[in-house]
Structures are given as C-alpha cells and as structure tokens.
Amino acid sequence: MDITPVTADRHRADLDRSDRNVRSASWFGLVALVPVCVGSLLVTLSSTRASGCVTYGVRCSDVPLGSIPGCFLAALLLGVAAVARPRKLLPFPSARGRLLGLHITAQLMTALLILSYI
C-alpha cells in the first residue's frame, strides 16, 4: 500500500483534531468533578434518611470509609493524565480516549457512592 505525503499529512491532521477533541472533553470532565461530587452530597443530605443518620446514627449505609476518597482520587488522577499527557508519550493513539472513559467511570462511581452513603 502506497501512502503519499498528502495522505499521510491528512491522516496526521485527523489524529491531531481527534486528540484535541478528546482533550477538550477531558477538560470538561475534570472541571465537572467537584460540582458533581458537591451536587451528589447536597442531594444526599436533603433526604430524610440522611437526617436520621446524622442526628441519631440510625439507618446509615455500610459504604467503606476509604472508598469515596479513593474513587475521587482515581477520578482526579485519571482526568489529569487524560488532560496533561502529551500525545507523543501515549502508548497508542486511542489511549487518551480510554483514559477519558476511565475518568468518567471513576467520576460516576464517586457520585454513586456519595448518593448511597446515607
């Protein structure tokens, strides 16, 4: 298969554009991490079950203590890696997209753990 320089340049430009789009989405996900956690906490604390747990210590959830900070830290580190890692240092072209997927998964897991805590 013969690849002309014009085709190779076009392919490189498409990869650069795709990488920029994924990096922009990674920025959005990283910026949304704290508001998602705060919103989940506010929704959780506004329930009647939360008032019983905070006031009397009854009907509290059995979520392990380190799971929420661990998921938050994982989401933060994955988001920073997806944003800050140069494309030339990534092992394969779709690595940033996979990092973004892992970041979103960890962010959703953090929100779900917060929502199920109380």
N, CA, C and O atoms as CSV, one atom per row, in Angstrom:
chain,resi,resn,atom,element,x,y,z
A,1,MET,N,N,0.840,-1.156,0.000
A,1,MET,CA,C,0.000,0.000,0.000
A,1,MET,C,C,0.896,1.234,0.000
A,1,MET,O,O,1.778,1.371,0.848
A,2,ASP,N,N,0.672,2.099,-0.925
A,2,ASP,CA,C,1.485,3.290,-1.083
A,2,ASP,C,C,0.766,4.474,-0.435
A,2,ASP,O,O,-0.368,4.801,-0.785
A,3,ILE,N,N,1.456,5.110,0.520
A,3,ILE,CA,C,0.883,6.280,1.186
A,3,ILE,C,C,1.637,7.503,0.687
A,3,ILE,O,O,2.849,7.627,0.866
A,4,THR,N,N,0.909,8.378,0.074
A,4,THR,CA,C,1.526,9.600,-0.428
A,4,THR,C,C,1.704,10.582,0.726
A,4,THR,O,O,1.021,10.460,1.742
A,5,PRO,N,N,2.608,11.553,0.590
A,5,PRO,CA,C,2.790,12.533,1.662
A,5,PRO,C,C,1.523,13.328,1.972
A,5,PRO,O,O,1.295,13.715,3.118
A,6,VAL,N,N,0.708,13.568,0.962
A,6,VAL,CA,C,-0.533,14.315,1.197
A,6,VAL,C,C,-1.480,13.500,2.072
A,6,VAL,O,O,-2.103,14.043,2.984
A,7,THR,N,N,-1.592,12.211,1.802
A,7,THR,CA,C,-2.456,11.335,2.594
A,7,THR,C,C,-1.925,11.210,4.014
A,7,THR,O,O,-2.704,11.226,4.967
A,8,ALA,N,N,-0.625,11.085,4.169
A,8,ALA,CA,C,-0.025,10.977,5.498
A,8,ALA,C,C,-0.253,12.255,6.297
A,8,ALA,O,O,-0.546,12.193,7.491
A,9,ASP,N,N,-0.123,13.420,5.645
A,9,ASP,CA,C,-0.376,14.684,6.333
A,9,ASP,C,C,-1.842,14.814,6.735
A,9,ASP,O,O,-2.152,15.309,7.818
A,10,ARG,N,N,-2.729,14.373,5.870
A,10,ARG,CA,C,-4.158,14.425,6.187
A,10,ARG,C,C,-4.478,13.501,7.361
A,10,ARG,O,O,-5.266,13.857,8.236
A,11,HIS,N,N,-3.869,12.317,7.380
A,11,HIS,CA,C,-4.086,11.371,8.465
A,11,HIS,C,C,-3.558,11.955,9.785
A,11,HIS,O,O,-4.211,11.836,10.821
A,12,ARG,N,N,-2.395,12.575,9.745
A,12,ARG,CA,C,-1.811,13.202,10.937
A,12,ARG,C,C,-2.702,14.349,11.421
A,12,ARG,O,O,-2.888,14.516,12.626
A,13,ALA,N,N,-3.243,15.126,10.512
A,13,ALA,CA,C,-4.139,16.228,10.887
A,13,ALA,C,C,-5.422,15.690,11.517
A,13,ALA,O,O,-5.936,16.275,12.470
A,14,ASP,N,N,-5.945,14.577,10.988
A,14,ASP,CA,C,-7.144,13.970,11.588
A,14,ASP,C,C,-6.855,13.466,12.998
A,14,ASP,O,O,-7.684,13.622,13.894
A,15,LEU,N,N,-5.680,12.861,13.200
A,15,LEU,CA,C,-5.314,12.398,14.540
A,15,LEU,C,C,-5.163,13.570,15.506
A,15,LEU,O,O,-5.581,13.487,16.661
A,16,ASP,N,N,-4.569,14.655,15.032
A,16,ASP,CA,C,-4.419,15.837,15.881
A,16,ASP,C,C,-5.776,16.425,16.255
A,16,ASP,O,O,-5.984,16.811,17.405
A,17,ARG,N,N,-6.687,16.498,15.314
A,17,ARG,CA,C,-8.020,17.031,15.585
A,17,ARG,C,C,-8.766,16.145,16.567
A,17,ARG,O,O,-9.405,16.639,17.496
A,18,SER,N,N,-8.686,14.842,16.363
A,18,SER,CA,C,-9.345,13.905,17.266
A,18,SER,C,C,-8.760,14.008,18.676
A,18,SER,O,O,-9.492,13.965,19.664
A,19,ASP,N,N,-7.438,14.144,18.759
A,19,ASP,CA,C,-6.790,14.269,20.058
A,19,ASP,C,C,-7.211,15.559,20.761
A,19,ASP,O,O,-7.422,15.560,21.974
A,20,ARG,N,N,-7.334,16.648,20.019
A,20,ARG,CA,C,-7.789,17.906,20.600
A,20,ARG,C,C,-9.214,17.792,21.130
A,20,ARG,O,O,-9.525,18.319,22.198
A,21,ASN,N,N,-10.079,17.105,20.386
A,21,ASN,CA,C,-11.469,16.931,20.819
A,21,ASN,C,C,-11.552,16.109,22.101
A,21,ASN,O,O,-12.312,16.444,23.009
A,22,VAL,N,N,-10.773,15.038,22.174
A,22,VAL,CA,C,-10.785,14.201,23.372
A,22,VAL,C,C,-10.182,14.970,24.544
A,22,VAL,O,O,-10.654,14.846,25.674
A,23,ARG,N,N,-9.144,15.762,24.285
A,23,ARG,CA,C,-8.547,16.561,25.354
A,23,ARG,C,C,-9.540,17.603,25.865
A,23,ARG,O,O,-9.595,17.854,27.069
A,24,SER,N,N,-10.321,18.211,24.980
A,24,SER,CA,C,-11.349,19.172,25.406
A,24,SER,C,C,-12.410,18.492,26.266
A,24,SER,O,O,-12.843,19.046,27.277
A,25,ALA,N,N,-12.822,17.309,25.870
A,25,ALA,CA,C,-13.789,16.554,26.673
A,25,ALA,C,C,-13.188,16.170,28.023
A,25,ALA,O,O,-13.895,16.130,29.030
A,26,SER,N,N,-11.892,15.889,28.044
A,26,SER,CA,C,-11.216,15.564,29.302
A,26,SER,C,C,-11.188,16.766,30.231
A,26,SER,O,O,-11.374,16.624,31.440
A,27,TRP,N,N,-10.957,17.949,29.675
A,27,TRP,CA,C,-11.007,19.171,30.477
A,27,TRP,C,C,-12.396,19.355,31.079
A,27,TRP,O,O,-12.536,19.672,32.260
A,28,PHE,N,N,-13.410,19.153,30.261
A,28,PHE,CA,C,-14.785,19.308,30.747
A,28,PHE,C,C,-15.068,18.321,31.875
A,28,PHE,O,O,-15.656,18.696,32.889
A,29,GLY,N,N,-14.658,17.073,31.710
A,29,GLY,CA,C,-14.876,16.082,32.754
A,29,GLY,C,C,-14.115,16.385,34.019
A,29,GLY,O,O,-14.616,16.156,35.120
A,30,LEU,N,N,-12.900,16.902,33.873
A,30,LEU,CA,C,-12.098,17.240,35.043
A,30,LEU,C,C,-12.679,18.434,35.789
A,30,LEU,O,O,-12.689,18.454,37.020
A,31,VAL,N,N,-13.160,19.424,35.053
A,31,VAL,CA,C,-13.772,20.602,35.685
A,31,VAL,C,C,-15.089,20.219,36.359
A,31,VAL,O,O,-15.448,20.809,37.377
A,32,ALA,N,N,-15.803,19.256,35.817
A,32,ALA,CA,C,-17.102,18.858,36.365
A,32,ALA,C,C,-16.986,17.924,37.566
A,32,ALA,O,O,-17.999,17.591,38.181
A,33,LEU,N,N,-15.775,17.495,37.912
A,33,LEU,CA,C,-15.613,16.529,39.000
A,33,LEU,C,C,-16.107,17.073,40.341
A,33,LEU,O,O,-16.889,16.410,41.021
A,34,VAL,N,N,-15.672,18.245,40.722
A,34,VAL,CA,C,-16.075,18.805,42.019
A,34,VAL,C,C,-17.559,19.168,42.043
A,34,VAL,O,O,-18.223,18.835,43.024
A,35,PRO,N,N,-18.125,19.832,41.024
A,35,PRO,CA,C,-19.568,20.114,41.075
A,35,PRO,C,C,-20.433,18.849,41.128
A,35,PRO,O,O,-21.482,18.852,41.773
A,36,VAL,N,N,-20.015,17.787,40.471
A,36,VAL,CA,C,-20.777,16.534,40.530
A,36,VAL,C,C,-20.753,15.972,41.950
A,36,VAL,O,O,-21.776,15.508,42.452
A,37,CYS,N,N,-19.590,16.013,42.595
A,37,CYS,CA,C,-19.498,15.496,43.962
A,37,CYS,C,C,-20.284,16.367,44.940
A,37,CYS,O,O,-20.967,15.844,45.820
A,38,VAL,N,N,-20.195,17.677,44.795
A,38,VAL,CA,C,-20.941,18.580,45.688
A,38,VAL,C,C,-22.443,18.426,45.464
A,38,VAL,O,O,-23.209,18.404,46.428
A,39,GLY,N,N,-22.869,18.321,44.222
A,39,GLY,CA,C,-24.284,18.118,43.930
A,39,GLY,C,C,-24.795,16.802,44.496
A,39,GLY,O,O,-25.899,16.745,45.037
A,40,SER,N,N,-24.003,15.751,44.375
A,40,SER,CA,C,-24.395,14.455,44.944
A,40,SER,C,C,-24.510,14.550,46.458
A,40,SER,O,O,-25.421,13.977,47.055
A,41,LEU,N,N,-23.588,15.272,47.072
A,41,LEU,CA,C,-23.632,15.432,48.525
A,41,LEU,C,C,-24.860,16.219,48.957
A,41,LEU,O,O,-25.499,15.869,49.949
A,42,LEU,N,N,-25.198,17.277,48.229
A,42,LEU,CA,C,-26.388,18.060,48.570
A,42,LEU,C,C,-27.665,17.252,48.416
A,42,LEU,O,O,-28.568,17.352,49.246
A,43,VAL,N,N,-27.749,16.450,47.355
A,43,VAL,CA,C,-28.931,15.598,47.169
A,43,VAL,C,C,-29.017,14.568,48.287
A,43,VAL,O,O,-30.101,14.288,48.800
A,44,THR,N,N,-27.882,14.012,48.658
A,44,THR,CA,C,-27.868,13.010,49.718
A,44,THR,C,C,-28.274,13.610,51.051
A,44,THR,O,O,-29.062,13.017,51.787
A,45,LEU,N,N,-27.744,14.774,51.364
A,45,LEU,CA,C,-28.039,15.384,52.667
A,45,LEU,C,C,-29.454,15.939,52.762
A,45,LEU,O,O,-29.921,16.239,53.861
A,46,SER,N,N,-30.139,16.081,51.647
A,46,SER,CA,C,-31.507,16.604,51.692
A,46,SER,C,C,-32.547,15.510,51.905
A,46,SER,O,O,-33.741,15.806,51.941
A,47,SER,N,N,-32.132,14.276,52.046
A,47,SER,CA,C,-33.099,13.188,52.228
A,47,SER,C,C,-33.452,13.017,53.708
A,47,SER,O,O,-32.716,13.465,54.587
A,48,THR,N,N,-34.570,12.375,53.966
A,48,THR,CA,C,-34.985,12.126,55.349
A,48,THR,C,C,-34.115,11.059,56.001
A,48,THR,O,O,-33.903,11.076,57.214
A,49,ARG,N,N,-33.620,10.144,55.204
A,49,ARG,CA,C,-32.730,9.118,55.739
A,49,ARG,C,C,-31.438,9.746,56.257
A,49,ARG,O,O,-30.881,9.296,57.259
A,50,ALA,N,N,-30.964,10.785,55.572
A,50,ALA,CA,C,-29.742,11.461,55.995
A,50,ALA,C,C,-29.932,12.152,57.341
A,50,ALA,O,O,-29.022,12.157,58.171
A,51,SER,N,N,-31.104,12.731,57.560
A,51,SER,CA,C,-31.333,13.400,58.845
A,51,SER,C,C,-31.315,12.400,59.994
A,51,SER,O,O,-30.794,12.699,61.069
A,52,GLY,N,N,-31.878,11.218,59.777
A,52,GLY,CA,C,-31.836,10.187,60.811
A,52,GLY,C,C,-30.426,9.680,61.052
A,52,GLY,O,O,-30.046,9.404,62.189
A,53,CYS,N,N,-29.658,9.556,59.994
A,53,CYS,CA,C,-28.285,9.066,60.137
A,53,CYS,C,C,-27.407,10.101,60.825
A,53,CYS,O,O,-26.618,9.759,61.706
A,54,VAL,N,N,-27.537,11.366,60.429
A,54,VAL,CA,C,-26.699,12.416,61.016
A,54,VAL,C,C,-27.114,12.700,62.461
A,54,VAL,O,O,-26.256,12.886,63.323
A,55,THR,N,N,-28.413,12.735,62.729
A,55,THR,CA,C,-28.896,13.098,64.059
A,55,THR,C,C,-28.792,11.953,65.053
A,55,THR,O,O,-28.271,12.125,66.155
A,56,TYR,N,N,-29.296,10.762,64.657
A,56,TYR,CA,C,-29.397,9.658,65.611
A,56,TYR,C,C,-28.450,8.502,65.310
A,56,TYR,O,O,-28.281,7.618,66.151
A,57,GLY,N,N,-27.839,8.488,64.150
A,57,GLY,CA,C,-26.935,7.396,63.811
A,57,GLY,C,C,-27.649,6.108,63.413
A,57,GLY,O,O,-27.072,5.027,63.520
A,58,VAL,N,N,-28.887,6.208,62.959
A,58,VAL,CA,C,-29.647,5.031,62.553
A,58,VAL,C,C,-29.805,5.022,61.032
A,58,VAL,O,O,-29.808,6.072,60.390
A,59,ARG,N,N,-29.934,3.835,60.475
A,59,ARG,CA,C,-30.150,3.626,59.040
A,59,ARG,C,C,-29.030,4.222,58.174
A,59,ARG,O,O,-29.281,4.693,57.065
A,60,CYS,N,N,-27.805,4.197,58.687
A,60,CYS,CA,C,-26.673,4.673,57.897
A,60,CYS,C,C,-26.204,3.548,56.970
A,60,CYS,O,O,-26.430,2.369,57.243
A,61,SER,N,N,-25.569,3.920,55.904
A,61,SER,CA,C,-25.110,2.959,54.904
A,61,SER,C,C,-23.828,2.264,55.363
A,61,SER,O,O,-23.137,2.731,56.268
A,62,ASP,N,N,-23.534,1.146,54.720
A,62,ASP,CA,C,-22.327,0.379,55.031
A,62,ASP,C,C,-21.238,0.593,53.989
A,62,ASP,O,O,-20.471,-0.329,53.712
A,63,VAL,N,N,-21.150,1.772,53.410
A,63,VAL,CA,C,-20.103,2.068,52.437
A,63,VAL,C,C,-18.781,2.156,53.193
A,63,VAL,O,O,-18.690,2.894,54.174
A,64,PRO,N,N,-17.748,1.419,52.760
A,64,PRO,CA,C,-16.457,1.504,53.445
A,64,PRO,C,C,-15.912,2.930,53.429
A,64,PRO,O,O,-16.120,3.671,52.469
A,65,LEU,N,N,-15.221,3.304,54.490
A,65,LEU,CA,C,-14.793,4.689,54.664
A,65,LEU,C,C,-13.832,5.177,53.582
A,65,LEU,O,O,-13.914,6.342,53.192
A,66,GLY,N,N,-12.949,4.359,53.095
A,66,GLY,CA,C,-11.958,4.820,52.128
A,66,GLY,C,C,-12.391,4.754,50.686
A,66,GLY,O,O,-11.634,5.159,49.803
A,67,SER,N,N,-13.581,4.260,50.416
A,67,SER,CA,C,-13.976,4.075,49.019
A,67,SER,C,C,-14.307,5.389,48.311
A,67,SER,O,O,-13.984,5.547,47.134
A,68,ILE,N,N,-14.936,6.319,48.996
A,68,ILE,CA,C,-15.288,7.595,48.353
A,68,ILE,C,C,-14.039,8.421,48.065
A,68,ILE,O,O,-13.880,8.881,46.934
A,69,PRO,N,N,-13.134,8.636,49.042
A,69,PRO,CA,C,-11.913,9.372,48.696
A,69,PRO,C,C,-11.044,8.641,47.677
A,69,PRO,O,O,-10.377,9.276,46.860
A,70,GLY,N,N,-11.049,7.320,47.721
A,70,GLY,CA,C,-10.265,6.552,46.747
A,70,GLY,C,C,-10.776,6.726,45.327
A,70,GLY,O,O,-9.992,6.920,44.398
A,71,CYS,N,N,-12.090,6.655,45.161
A,71,CYS,CA,C,-12.677,6.868,43.825
A,71,CYS,C,C,-12.486,8.303,43.359
A,71,CYS,O,O,-12.246,8.546,42.176
A,72,PHE,N,N,-12.594,9.257,44.285
A,72,PHE,CA,C,-12.373,10.659,43.919
A,72,PHE,C,C,-10.931,10.870,43.472
A,72,PHE,O,O,-10.682,11.545,42.473
A,73,LEU,N,N,-9.988,10.298,44.202
A,73,LEU,CA,C,-8.577,10.429,43.839
A,73,LEU,C,C,-8.291,9.749,42.501
A,73,LEU,O,O,-7.539,10.278,41.683
A,74,ALA,N,N,-8.888,8.583,42.277
A,74,ALA,CA,C,-8.706,7.895,40.995
A,74,ALA,C,C,-9.265,8.733,39.847
A,74,ALA,O,O,-8.633,8.852,38.798
A,75,ALA,N,N,-10.446,9.312,40.046
A,75,ALA,CA,C,-11.034,10.158,39.004
A,75,ALA,C,C,-10.171,11.380,38.743
A,75,ALA,O,O,-9.991,11.782,37.594
A,76,LEU,N,N,-9.640,11.972,39.799
A,76,LEU,CA,C,-8.784,13.145,39.647
A,76,LEU,C,C,-7.502,12.800,38.892
A,76,LEU,O,O,-7.116,13.518,37.970
A,77,LEU,N,N,-6.847,11.720,39.273
A,77,LEU,CA,C,-5.599,11.333,38.616
A,77,LEU,C,C,-5.817,10.918,37.164
A,77,LEU,O,O,-5.011,11.250,36.295
A,78,LEU,N,N,-6.892,10.201,36.902
A,78,LEU,CA,C,-7.182,9.809,35.520
A,78,LEU,C,C,-7.522,11.017,34.663
A,78,LEU,O,O,-7.131,11.081,33.497
A,79,GLY,N,N,-8.254,11.986,35.235
A,79,GLY,CA,C,-8.568,13.201,34.495
A,79,GLY,C,C,-7.339,14.026,34.195
A,79,GLY,O,O,-7.196,14.551,33.090
A,80,VAL,N,N,-6.444,14.147,35.169
A,80,VAL,CA,C,-5.206,14.893,34.946
A,80,VAL,C,C,-4.340,14.180,33.916
A,80,VAL,O,O,-3.729,14.832,33.070
A,81,ALA,N,N,-4.278,12.863,33.974
A,81,ALA,CA,C,-3.499,12.117,32.984
A,81,ALA,C,C,-4.082,12.271,31.587
A,81,ALA,O,O,-3.336,12.360,30.611
A,82,ALA,N,N,-5.394,12.302,31.483
A,82,ALA,CA,C,-6.026,12.463,30.167
A,82,ALA,C,C,-5.811,13.857,29.605
A,82,ALA,O,O,-5.748,14.030,28.387
A,83,VAL,N,N,-5.697,14.845,30.467
A,83,VAL,CA,C,-5.515,16.223,30.006
A,83,VAL,C,C,-4.042,16.535,29.754
A,83,VAL,O,O,-3.700,17.118,28.725
A,84,ALA,N,N,-3.187,16.160,30.666
A,84,ALA,CA,C,-1.821,16.663,30.659
A,84,ALA,C,C,-0.814,15.807,29.891
A,84,ALA,O,O,0.256,16.300,29.533
A,85,ARG,N,N,-1.119,14.583,29.640
A,85,ARG,CA,C,-0.142,13.697,28.988
A,85,ARG,C,C,0.029,14.089,27.524
A,85,ARG,O,O,-0.955,14.142,26.786
A,86,PRO,N,N,1.256,14.364,27.089
A,86,PRO,CA,C,1.477,14.705,25.672
A,86,PRO,C,C,1.155,13.523,24.760
A,86,PRO,O,O,1.343,12.365,25.134
A,87,ARG,N,N,0.676,13.829,23.578
A,87,ARG,CA,C,0.263,12.776,22.660
A,87,ARG,C,C,1.429,11.889,22.243
A,87,ARG,O,O,1.237,10.699,21.990
A,88,LYS,N,N,2.618,12.441,22.169
A,88,LYS,CA,C,3.781,11.651,21.752
A,88,LYS,C,C,4.191,10.630,22.795
A,88,LYS,O,O,4.859,9.648,22.469
A,89,LEU,N,N,3.802,10.845,24.050
A,89,LEU,CA,C,4.153,9.914,25.114
A,89,LEU,C,C,3.070,8.867,25.376
A,89,LEU,O,O,3.259,7.978,26.206
A,90,LEU,N,N,1.950,8.963,24.684
A,90,LEU,CA,C,0.891,7.963,24.839
A,90,LEU,C,C,1.287,6.696,24.095
A,90,LEU,O,O,1.872,6.781,23.015
A,91,PRO,N,N,0.984,5.526,24.644
A,91,PRO,CA,C,1.417,4.286,24.002
A,91,PRO,C,C,0.720,3.976,22.674
A,91,PRO,O,O,1.299,3.295,21.827
A,92,PHE,N,N,-0.490,4.453,22.476
A,92,PHE,CA,C,-1.217,4.228,21.230
A,92,PHE,C,C,-2.185,5.383,21.036
A,92,PHE,O,O,-2.509,6.077,22.000
A,93,PRO,N,N,-2.659,5.608,19.805
A,93,PRO,CA,C,-3.454,6.813,19.511
A,93,PRO,C,C,-4.749,6.950,20.314
A,93,PRO,O,O,-5.160,8.070,20.618
A,94,SER,N,N,-5.391,5.857,20.660
A,94,SER,CA,C,-6.671,5.966,21.365
A,94,SER,C,C,-6.513,5.915,22.884
A,94,SER,O,O,-7.503,5.746,23.595
A,95,ALA,N,N,-5.302,6.056,23.389
A,95,ALA,CA,C,-5.068,5.955,24.838
A,95,ALA,C,C,-5.750,7.090,25.594
A,95,ALA,O,O,-6.276,6.865,26.684
A,96,ARG,N,N,-5.755,8.308,25.043
A,96,ARG,CA,C,-6.394,9.434,25.720
A,96,ARG,C,C,-7.904,9.204,25.833
A,96,ARG,O,O,-8.508,9.540,26.851
A,97,GLY,N,N,-8.502,8.643,24.810
A,97,GLY,CA,C,-9.926,8.327,24.867
A,97,GLY,C,C,-10.237,7.281,25.919
A,97,GLY,O,O,-11.265,7.359,26.592
A,98,ARG,N,N,-9.358,6.304,26.064
A,98,ARG,CA,C,-9.572,5.293,27.092
A,98,ARG,C,C,-9.370,5.866,28.486
A,98,ARG,O,O,-10.080,5.499,29.422
A,99,LEU,N,N,-8.398,6.772,28.624
A,99,LEU,CA,C,-8.229,7.457,29.907
A,99,LEU,C,C,-9.466,8.278,30.245
A,99,LEU,O,O,-9.890,8.323,31.400
A,100,LEU,N,N,-10.038,8.922,29.245
A,100,LEU,CA,C,-11.266,9.691,29.462
A,100,LEU,C,C,-12.403,8.780,29.903
A,100,LEU,O,O,-13.159,9.130,30.809
A,101,GLY,N,N,-12.531,7.631,29.283
A,101,GLY,CA,C,-13.567,6.674,29.682
A,101,GLY,C,C,-13.383,6.191,31.113
A,101,GLY,O,O,-14.355,6.070,31.859
A,102,LEU,N,N,-12.143,5.914,31.498
A,102,LEU,CA,C,-11.875,5.501,32.878
A,102,LEU,C,C,-12.145,6.639,33.861
A,102,LEU,O,O,-12.640,6.406,34.964
A,103,HIS,N,N,-11.819,7.870,33.461
A,103,HIS,CA,C,-12.090,9.033,34.311
A,103,HIS,C,C,-13.592,9.200,34.541
A,103,HIS,O,O,-14.030,9.411,35.672
A,104,ILE,N,N,-14.368,9.107,33.482
A,104,ILE,CA,C,-15.818,9.257,33.609
A,104,ILE,C,C,-16.402,8.141,34.465
A,104,ILE,O,O,-17.310,8.377,35.263
A,105,THR,N,N,-15.887,6.929,34.303
A,105,THR,CA,C,-16.360,5.802,35.111
A,105,THR,C,C,-16.052,6.030,36.588
A,105,THR,O,O,-16.909,5.803,37.442
A,106,ALA,N,N,-14.837,6.477,36.892
A,106,ALA,CA,C,-14.470,6.736,38.287
A,106,ALA,C,C,-15.273,7.899,38.864
A,106,ALA,O,O,-15.629,7.884,40.043
A,107,GLN,N,N,-15.557,8.900,38.043
A,107,GLN,CA,C,-16.357,10.044,38.499
A,107,GLN,C,C,-17.794,9.607,38.809
A,107,GLN,O,O,-18.363,10.011,39.823
A,108,LEU,N,N,-18.367,8.795,37.943
A,108,LEU,CA,C,-19.722,8.295,38.195
A,108,LEU,C,C,-19.763,7.386,39.416
A,108,LEU,O,O,-20.728,7.410,40.181
A,109,MET,N,N,-18.720,6.585,39.599
A,109,MET,CA,C,-18.666,5.714,40.773
A,109,MET,C,C,-18.566,6.534,42.050
A,109,MET,O,O,-19.171,6.181,43.063
A,110,THR,N,N,-17.809,7.624,42.011
A,110,THR,CA,C,-17.724,8.507,43.174
A,110,THR,C,C,-19.085,9.109,43.491
A,110,THR,O,O,-19.505,9.126,44.648
A,111,ALA,N,N,-19.771,9.602,42.472
A,111,ALA,CA,C,-21.102,10.191,42.689
A,111,ALA,C,C,-22.075,9.156,43.223
A,111,ALA,O,O,-22.854,9.451,44.129
A,112,LEU,N,N,-22.042,7.960,42.684
A,112,LEU,CA,C,-22.955,6.913,43.153
A,112,LEU,C,C,-22.653,6.490,44.591
A,112,LEU,O,O,-23.569,6.222,45.369
A,113,LEU,N,N,-21.367,6.433,44.939
A,113,LEU,CA,C,-21.031,6.110,46.328
A,113,LEU,C,C,-21.483,7.202,47.286
A,113,LEU,O,O,-21.945,6.913,48.390
A,114,ILE,N,N,-21.352,8.450,46.865
A,114,ILE,CA,C,-21.837,9.552,47.716
A,114,ILE,C,C,-23.351,9.473,47.865
A,114,ILE,O,O,-23.885,9.655,48.960
A,115,LEU,N,N,-24.041,9.201,46.759
A,115,LEU,CA,C,-25.508,9.107,46.823
A,115,LEU,C,C,-25.984,7.935,47.660
A,115,LEU,O,O,-27.066,7.995,48.246
A,116,SER,N,N,-25.201,6.874,47.728
A,116,SER,CA,C,-25.627,5.710,48.503
A,116,SER,C,C,-25.070,5.710,49.915
A,116,SER,O,O,-25.348,4.789,50.684
A,117,TYR,N,N,-24.290,6.720,50.275
A,117,TYR,CA,C,-23.644,6.707,51.592
A,117,TYR,C,C,-24.659,6.819,52.722
A,117,TYR,O,O,-24.585,6.089,53.711
A,118,ILE,N,N,-25.588,7.721,52.571
A,118,ILE,CA,C,-26.572,7.918,53.648
A,118,ILE,C,C,-27.932,7.456,53.170
A,118,ILE,O,O,-28.908,7.532,53.917
